[in-house]
Amino acid sequence: MENQKTRDRGRFVDRVVVITGAASGIGRACAIRLAGEGADIVGVDLSSEGLATLVSEVAAIGGRCEAVAGSVADLGVIDAAISLAVETFGGLDGLVNNAGIGGPMKRLDAVESDEFDAIVAVNLKSVWYGMKAAYAPMRARGGGAVVNVSSMAGIRPNRNHSPYGMTKAGVISLTQYAAMDFASAGIRVNCLCPGPVETPIFQQMERNLDVAAYQVARQRVQQRTVMNRFGTPEEQAAAVAFLLSDEAAFVTGIAMPVDGGWSVSDGLAR
Ligand SMILES: NC(=O)c1ccc[n+]([C@@H]2O[C@H](COP(=O)([O-])OP(=O)(O)OC[C@H]3O[C@@H](n4cnc5c(N)ncnc54)[C@H](O)[C@@H]3O)[C@@H](O)[C@H]2O)c1
């Protein structure tokens, strides 16, 4: 009952939002946050199991969530998600291009051609697919808002992680172009640049390490924030909700760090 009241007076009542990578981490937190503020959600992910759990979690707070299982590297999957939003919920107001992979962690010369192509397809081309597919339905609705999930790695490089950082820098650039191209249709386009958040993507990137080495890597990353901690998916979702909401009505084309001070850190232990 309390959840229903919160949903009824939320910032996203009667709004429909498509979220990619919705089965885990930041995407899942965005789905729950936005549904909690009234939005109807369409979640896209590779994991149909994770999506089924999300659908139940959203239902438990009185919300509605439809699921599309498939890869964001496939334009057909993105088109299906946008069509489902329009057919089931009556339109499209928001898009969170969040799905991503960490890709190889090695020096540039050791990266294989197929590894390079795979990360471009999932982290970068999918963002273009999403915006391409969302433009017409958002325009038909009189406008909308897009949040593309980049990374601090798209602003400042991390050693041995060039394919990932390059795709995330590309997401920032695509966002800037889309902000210009879409403004006349009333569509705002912004980027979120998370600092470290300990989700499966982070754990996967360090998967070759033993427990002790993982703890060292984890601490090193943590110390690069001035707050000396990892962020939470919910903290990222709060920023996404702001950027999607009418409170950000004059905000477009930005890359917003939500990084615990990673951008201003000297990297020294504190
Ligand atoms: N966790 C961090 O420290 C961090 C920092 C900066 C940016 N990011 C970015 O945040 C976004 C979300 O990451 P997260 O930390 O929540 O990771 P996560 O691993 O918890 O979630 C990523 C989700 O994307 C899905 N996914 C992966 N490839 C897909 C594909 N081809 N098609 C559809 N779904 C796919 C996964 O199944 C998973 O559910 C990513 O774009 C990531 O690059 C994360």
The ligand as an SDF file (V2000), in Angstrom:
LIG
                    3D

 44 48  0  0  0  0  0  0  0  0999 V2000
   30.4500   -1.5200  -12.0650 N   0  0  0  0  0  0  0  0  0  0  0  0
   31.2770   -0.5370  -12.3330 C   0  0  0  0  0  0  0  0  0  0  0  0
   32.2550   -0.3130  -11.6170 O   0  0  0  0  0  0  0  0  0  0  0  0
   31.0240    0.3630  -13.5250 C   0  0  0  0  0  0  0  0  0  0  0  0
   31.7760    1.5330  -13.6420 C   0  0  0  0  0  0  0  0  0  0  0  0
   31.5720    2.3490  -14.7400 C   0  0  0  0  0  0  0  0  0  0  0  0
   30.6310    2.0260  -15.7070 C   0  0  0  0  0  0  0  0  0  0  0  0
   29.9040    0.8730  -15.5590 N   0  0  0  0  0  0  0  0  0  0  0  0
   28.9480    0.5650  -16.6200 C   0  0  0  0  0  0  0  0  0  0  0  0
   27.6750    0.3470  -16.0580 O   0  0  0  0  0  0  0  0  0  0  0  0
   26.9190   -0.4990  -16.9140 C   0  0  0  0  0  0  0  0  0  0  0  0
   26.2570   -1.5830  -16.0840 C   0  0  0  0  0  0  0  0  0  0  0  0
   27.2560   -2.3600  -15.4760 O   0  0  0  0  0  0  0  0  0  0  0  0
   27.0700   -3.0680  -14.0610 P   0  0  0  0  0  0  0  0  0  0  0  0
   28.1940   -2.6210  -13.2050 O   0  0  0  0  0  0  0  0  0  0  0  0
   25.6920   -2.9100  -13.5590 O   0  0  0  0  0  0  0  0  0  0  0  0
   27.3840   -4.5850  -14.4800 O   0  0  0  0  0  0  0  0  0  0  0  0
   26.5440   -5.9340  -14.3440 P   0  0  0  0  0  0  0  0  0  0  0  0
   27.4490   -6.9870  -14.8580 O   0  0  0  0  0  0  0  0  0  0  0  0
   26.0020   -6.0730  -12.9610 O   0  0  0  0  0  0  0  0  0  0  0  0
   25.3140   -5.7190  -15.3340 O   0  0  0  0  0  0  0  0  0  0  0  0
   25.4510   -5.6900  -16.7230 C   0  0  0  0  0  0  0  0  0  0  0  0
   24.2170   -6.3310  -17.3210 C   0  0  0  0  0  0  0  0  0  0  0  0
   24.3000   -6.2140  -18.7460 O   0  0  0  0  0  0  0  0  0  0  0  0
   23.9220   -7.4380  -19.3150 C   0  0  0  0  0  0  0  0  0  0  0  0
   24.5300   -7.6050  -20.6250 N   0  0  0  0  0  0  0  0  0  0  0  0
   25.8450   -7.7960  -20.9200 C   0  0  0  0  0  0  0  0  0  0  0  0
   26.0040   -7.9300  -22.2440 N   0  0  0  0  0  0  0  0  0  0  0  0
   24.7700   -7.8190  -22.8020 C   0  0  0  0  0  0  0  0  0  0  0  0
   24.2830   -7.8930  -24.1200 C   0  0  0  0  0  0  0  0  0  0  0  0
   25.0890   -8.1340  -25.1610 N   0  0  0  0  0  0  0  0  0  0  0  0
   22.9470   -7.7390  -24.3220 N   0  0  0  0  0  0  0  0  0  0  0  0
   22.1000   -7.5330  -23.2890 C   0  0  0  0  0  0  0  0  0  0  0  0
   22.5170   -7.4690  -22.0100 N   0  0  0  0  0  0  0  0  0  0  0  0
   23.8300   -7.6190  -21.7670 C   0  0  0  0  0  0  0  0  0  0  0  0
   24.4160   -8.4960  -18.3330 C   0  0  0  0  0  0  0  0  0  0  0  0
   23.7260   -9.7460  -18.5150 O   0  0  0  0  0  0  0  0  0  0  0  0
   24.1140   -7.8320  -16.9990 C   0  0  0  0  0  0  0  0  0  0  0  0
   22.8080   -8.1480  -16.5430 O   0  0  0  0  0  0  0  0  0  0  0  0
   27.9020   -1.0400  -17.9750 C   0  0  0  0  0  0  0  0  0  0  0  0
   27.7350   -0.3300  -19.1760 O   0  0  0  0  0  0  0  0  0  0  0  0
   29.2500   -0.7310  -17.3640 C   0  0  0  0  0  0  0  0  0  0  0  0
   30.2610   -0.5580  -18.3360 O   0  0  0  0  0  0  0  0  0  0  0  0
   30.0720    0.0440  -14.4870 C   0  0  0  0  0  0  0  0  0  0  0  0
  1  2  1  0
  2  3  2  0
  2  4  1  0
  4  5  1  0
  4 44  2  0
  5  6  2  0
  6  7  1  0
  7  8  2  0
  8  9  1  0
  8 44  1  0
  9 10  1  0
  9 42  1  0
 10 11  1  0
 11 12  1  0
 11 40  1  0
 12 13  1  0
 13 14  1  0
 14 15  2  0
 14 16  1  0
 14 17  1  0
 17 18  1  0
 18 19  2  0
 18 20  1  0
 18 21  1  0
 21 22  1  0
 22 23  1  0
 23 24  1  0
 23 38  1  0
 24 25  1  0
 25 26  1  0
 25 36  1  0
 26 27  1  0
 26 35  1  0
 27 28  2  0
 28 29  1  0
 29 30  1  0
 29 35  2  0
 30 31  1  0
 30 32  2  0
 32 33  1  0
 33 34  2  0
 34 35  1  0
 36 37  1  0
 36 38  1  0
 38 39  1  0
 40 41  1  0
 40 42  1  0
 42 43  1  0
M  CHG  2   8   1  16  -1
M  END
$$$$
